Amino acid sequence: MEIKLVEIEKTEDLNLILGQSHFIKTIEDISETLVTAVPGIKFGLAFCESSGPRLIRHYGTDRELERLAVRNAEKIGAGHSFIVLLKDTYPINVLQRIKNVEEVVNIFAATANPAKVIVLEDGEQKGIIGILDGLTPIGIEEEKDIDERKKFLRDIGYKF
């Protein structure tokens, strides 16, 4: 048994959602969920099938994001895991709908931060133990930080 850290390959402008599912129709159901949640959404999706032909299933509305999702899925290689890469869309816009997809079992992360996946490997099996999301805090929020947070949320349209 071996524990590995797998760095998610992505640019700073992309968000990711990393999760686990349990059925081959995951690729269609998550894709349909994304395109109906946000018209014109740009995403790439890859799903690691863990039985039968054991393929990395994929779909996307943006070919480069789709290829990048596949590369990340290959590196992670954990059974029934999926990764969604989003451009110009925040996970908050789609996360609850993805959670409501019948075959979705777990969401490990939804982030724009640099991320590393903690993967346990045992022979022909791999599983996600967890994720390292972003960096360690270096201080405690003060009044000016609170004001900046509130301004940021209003600037991007998530608060009035």
Contacts in CASP RR format, 6 or more apart in sequence:
PFRMAT RR
TARGET T0000
AUTHOR 0000-0000-0000
METHOD contacts of the structure
MODEL  1
MEIKLVEIEKTEDLNLILGQSHFIKTIEDISETLVTAVPGIKFGLAFCES
SGPRLIRHYGTDRELERLAVRNAEKIGAGHSFIVLLKDTYPINVLQRIKN
VEEVVNIFAATANPAKVIVLEDGEQKGIIGILDGLTPIGIEEEKDIDERK
KFLRDIGYKF
1 120 0 8 1.000
1 121 0 8 1.000
1 122 0 8 1.000
2 120 0 8 1.000
2 121 0 8 1.000
2 122 0 8 1.000
3 118 0 8 1.000
3 119 0 8 1.000
3 120 0 8 1.000
3 121 0 8 1.000
3 129 0 8 1.000
4 118 0 8 1.000
4 119 0 8 1.000
4 121 0 8 1.000
5 116 0 8 1.000
5 117 0 8 1.000
5 118 0 8 1.000
5 119 0 8 1.000
5 132 0 8 1.000
6 75 0 8 1.000
6 76 0 8 1.000
6 116 0 8 1.000
6 117 0 8 1.000
6 119 0 8 1.000
7 75 0 8 1.000
7 114 0 8 1.000
7 115 0 8 1.000
7 116 0 8 1.000
8 16 0 8 1.000
8 18 0 8 1.000
8 72 0 8 1.000
8 83 0 8 1.000
8 114 0 8 1.000
8 115 0 8 1.000
8 116 0 8 1.000
8 117 0 8 1.000
9 68 0 8 1.000
9 71 0 8 1.000
9 72 0 8 1.000
9 75 0 8 1.000
10 16 0 8 1.000
10 68 0 8 1.000
10 72 0 8 1.000
10 85 0 8 1.000
12 112 0 8 1.000
13 87 0 8 1.000
13 112 0 8 1.000
14 65 0 8 1.000
14 68 0 8 1.000
14 85 0 8 1.000
14 86 0 8 1.000
14 87 0 8 1.000
14 112 0 8 1.000
15 85 0 8 1.000
15 86 0 8 1.000
15 87 0 8 1.000
15 89 0 8 1.000
15 90 0 8 1.000
15 91 0 8 1.000
15 110 0 8 1.000
15 111 0 8 1.000
15 112 0 8 1.000
16 83 0 8 1.000
16 84 0 8 1.000
16 85 0 8 1.000
16 86 0 8 1.000
16 91 0 8 1.000
16 109 0 8 1.000
16 110 0 8 1.000
16 111 0 8 1.000
16 112 0 8 1.000
16 115 0 8 1.000
17 83 0 8 1.000
17 84 0 8 1.000
17 86 0 8 1.000
17 91 0 8 1.000
17 94 0 8 1.000
17 95 0 8 1.000
17 98 0 8 1.000
17 107 0 8 1.000
17 109 0 8 1.000
17 110 0 8 1.000
18 81 0 8 1.000
18 82 0 8 1.000
18 83 0 8 1.000
18 84 0 8 1.000
18 107 0 8 1.000
18 108 0 8 1.000
18 109 0 8 1.000
18 110 0 8 1.000
18 115 0 8 1.000
18 117 0 8 1.000
18 128 0 8 1.000
18 131 0 8 1.000
19 81 0 8 1.000
19 82 0 8 1.000
19 83 0 8 1.000
19 104 0 8 1.000
19 105 0 8 1.000
19 106 0 8 1.000
19 107 0 8 1.000
19 108 0 8 1.000
19 109 0 8 1.000
19 128 0 8 1.000
20 78 0 8 1.000
20 79 0 8 1.000
20 80 0 8 1.000
20 81 0 8 1.000
20 82 0 8 1.000
20 104 0 8 1.000
20 105 0 8 1.000
20 106 0 8 1.000
20 108 0 8 1.000
20 128 0 8 1.000
21 30 0 8 1.000
21 47 0 8 1.000
21 80 0 8 1.000
21 81 0 8 1.000
21 82 0 8 1.000
21 101 0 8 1.000
21 103 0 8 1.000
21 104 0 8 1.000
21 105 0 8 1.000
22 80 0 8 1.000
22 103 0 8 1.000
22 105 0 8 1.000
23 103 0 8 1.000
24 49 0 8 1.000
24 57 0 8 1.000
25 103 0 8 1.000
26 47 0 8 1.000
26 57 0 8 1.000
26 80 0 8 1.000
26 82 0 8 1.000
26 101 0 8 1.000
26 103 0 8 1.000
26 104 0 8 1.000
27 45 0 8 1.000
27 47 0 8 1.000
27 57 0 8 1.000
27 58 0 8 1.000
27 59 0 8 1.000
27 82 0 8 1.000
28 59 0 8 1.000
29 101 0 8 1.000
29 102 0 8 1.000
29 103 0 8 1.000
30 45 0 8 1.000
30 47 0 8 1.000
30 82 0 8 1.000
30 84 0 8 1.000
30 98 0 8 1.000
30 101 0 8 1.000
30 104 0 8 1.000
31 45 0 8 1.000
31 59 0 8 1.000
31 60 0 8 1.000
33 94 0 8 1.000
33 97 0 8 1.000
33 98 0 8 1.000
33 100 0 8 1.000
33 101 0 8 1.000
34 41 0 8 1.000
34 43 0 8 1.000
34 45 0 8 1.000
34 61 0 8 1.000
34 84 0 8 1.000
34 94 0 8 1.000
34 97 0 8 1.000
34 98 0 8 1.000
35 41 0 8 1.000
35 61 0 8 1.000
37 93 0 8 1.000
37 94 0 8 1.000
37 97 0 8 1.000
38 89 0 8 1.000
38 93 0 8 1.000
38 94 0 8 1.000
40 61 0 8 1.000
41 61 0 8 1.000
41 86 0 8 1.000
41 89 0 8 1.000
41 94 0 8 1.000
42 61 0 8 1.000
42 62 0 8 1.000
42 65 0 8 1.000
42 86 0 8 1.000
42 87 0 8 1.000
42 88 0 8 1.000
42 89 0 8 1.000
43 60 0 8 1.000
43 61 0 8 1.000
43 62 0 8 1.000
43 65 0 8 1.000
43 84 0 8 1.000
43 85 0 8 1.000
43 86 0 8 1.000
43 87 0 8 1.000
43 89 0 8 1.000
44 58 0 8 1.000
44 59 0 8 1.000
44 60 0 8 1.000
44 61 0 8 1.000
44 62 0 8 1.000
44 65 0 8 1.000
44 66 0 8 1.000
44 68 0 8 1.000
44 69 0 8 1.000
44 84 0 8 1.000
44 85 0 8 1.000
44 86 0 8 1.000
45 58 0 8 1.000
45 59 0 8 1.000
45 60 0 8 1.000
45 66 0 8 1.000
45 69 0 8 1.000
45 82 0 8 1.000
45 83 0 8 1.000
45 84 0 8 1.000
45 85 0 8 1.000
46 56 0 8 1.000
46 57 0 8 1.000
46 58 0 8 1.000
46 66 0 8 1.000
46 69 0 8 1.000
46 70 0 8 1.000
46 72 0 8 1.000
46 73 0 8 1.000
46 82 0 8 1.000
46 83 0 8 1.000
47 56 0 8 1.000
47 57 0 8 1.000
47 58 0 8 1.000
47 73 0 8 1.000
47 80 0 8 1.000
47 81 0 8 1.000
47 82 0 8 1.000
48 56 0 8 1.000
48 73 0 8 1.000
48 76 0 8 1.000
48 77 0 8 1.000
48 78 0 8 1.000
48 79 0 8 1.000
48 80 0 8 1.000
48 81 0 8 1.000
48 82 0 8 1.000
49 55 0 8 1.000
49 56 0 8 1.000
49 57 0 8 1.000
49 79 0 8 1.000
49 80 0 8 1.000
50 79 0 8 1.000
50 80 0 8 1.000
56 70 0 8 1.000
56 73 0 8 1.000
56 74 0 8 1.000
58 66 0 8 1.000
58 69 0 8 1.000
58 70 0 8 1.000
58 73 0 8 1.000
59 66 0 8 1.000
60 66 0 8 1.000
60 69 0 8 1.000
62 87 0 8 1.000
65 85 0 8 1.000
65 86 0 8 1.000
65 87 0 8 1.000
68 85 0 8 1.000
69 83 0 8 1.000
69 84 0 8 1.000
69 85 0 8 1.000
72 83 0 8 1.000
72 85 0 8 1.000
73 81 0 8 1.000
73 82 0 8 1.000
73 83 0 8 1.000
76 83 0 8 1.000
76 117 0 8 1.000
76 119 0 8 1.000
76 126 0 8 1.000
76 128 0 8 1.000
77 119 0 8 1.000
77 126 0 8 1.000
78 117 0 8 1.000
78 119 0 8 1.000
78 126 0 8 1.000
78 127 0 8 1.000
78 128 0 8 1.000
79 125 0 8 1.000
79 126 0 8 1.000
79 127 0 8 1.000
80 105 0 8 1.000
81 127 0 8 1.000
81 128 0 8 1.000
84 94 0 8 1.000
84 98 0 8 1.000
86 94 0 8 1.000
91 110 0 8 1.000
91 111 0 8 1.000
92 110 0 8 1.000
92 158 0 8 1.000
95 107 0 8 1.000
95 110 0 8 1.000
98 104 0 8 1.000
98 107 0 8 1.000
99 107 0 8 1.000
108 117 0 8 1.000
108 128 0 8 1.000
108 130 0 8 1.000
108 131 0 8 1.000
109 115 0 8 1.000
109 131 0 8 1.000
109 133 0 8 1.000
111 133 0 8 1.000
111 134 0 8 1.000
113 133 0 8 1.000
113 134 0 8 1.000
113 135 0 8 1.000
114 134 0 8 1.000
114 135 0 8 1.000
115 131 0 8 1.000
115 132 0 8 1.000
115 133 0 8 1.000
115 134 0 8 1.000
116 131 0 8 1.000
116 132 0 8 1.000
117 128 0 8 1.000
117 130 0 8 1.000
117 131 0 8 1.000
117 132 0 8 1.000
118 128 0 8 1.000
118 129 0 8 1.000
118 130 0 8 1.000
118 131 0 8 1.000
118 132 0 8 1.000
119 126 0 8 1.000
119 127 0 8 1.000
119 128 0 8 1.000
119 129 0 8 1.000
120 126 0 8 1.000
120 127 0 8 1.000
120 128 0 8 1.000
120 129 0 8 1.000
121 127 0 8 1.000
141 149 0 8 1.000
150 159 0 8 1.000
153 159 0 8 1.000
154 160 0 8 1.000
END
